[in-house]
Amino acid sequence: MSAPIRIAIVDEAPGAGRREAFRLELLSERVTARELIERRVRHEVQAHLSNATEMFFGLVQPTDTERTLNGWRLKRPRRIDADAQVQAAWEAFARGRILLLVNDRQVDALDEPLTLKADAEVCFYKLVPLVGG
């Protein structure tokens, strides 16, 4: 088994530029796109639960929120549904609403195996806003 690795998660969108969202630790350098998307989304939901604020920062906009400059404001305090967020992200990828680029190479399929090295850059290019749980 490989040692854990840390990768850069980057967000990019037309007209919004590009920014590093956070660094994600993976237990193995071998993952699928599906696993990578799920790990990212669950990390964001967990970060939100840890901070307990009315703002959510993540790949997928939770339902019943309004867009702000840097994230989404919950209209009422509640737990974000991680499973719904993951499902929405997978669907968005499958429909081509987000592109996944690993070190500038586009990933085409959810179950495509990937081998990541430490400090790899994983870019989520959002073509349209994504709404989930």
Secondary structure as GFF3:
##gff-version 3
##sequence-region A 1 133
A	DSSP	beta_strand	5	13	.	.	.	ID=ss1
A	DSSP	beta_strand	17	26	.	.	.	ID=ss2
A	DSSP	beta_strand	30	32	.	.	.	ID=ss3
A	DSSP	alpha_helix	33	51	.	.	.	ID=ss4
A	DSSP	beta_strand	55	56	.	.	.	ID=ss5
A	DSSP	beta_strand	61	62	.	.	.	ID=ss6
A	DSSP	beta_strand	65	67	.	.	.	ID=ss7
A	DSSP	beta_strand	72	74	.	.	.	ID=ss8
A	DSSP	alpha_helix	82	94	.	.	.	ID=ss9
A	DSSP	beta_strand	98	102	.	.	.	ID=ss10
A	DSSP	beta_strand	105	107	.	.	.	ID=ss11
A	DSSP	beta_strand	113	115	.	.	.	ID=ss12
A	DSSP	beta_strand	121	126	.	.	.	ID=ss13
A	DSSP	beta_strand	131	132	.	.	.	ID=ss14
###
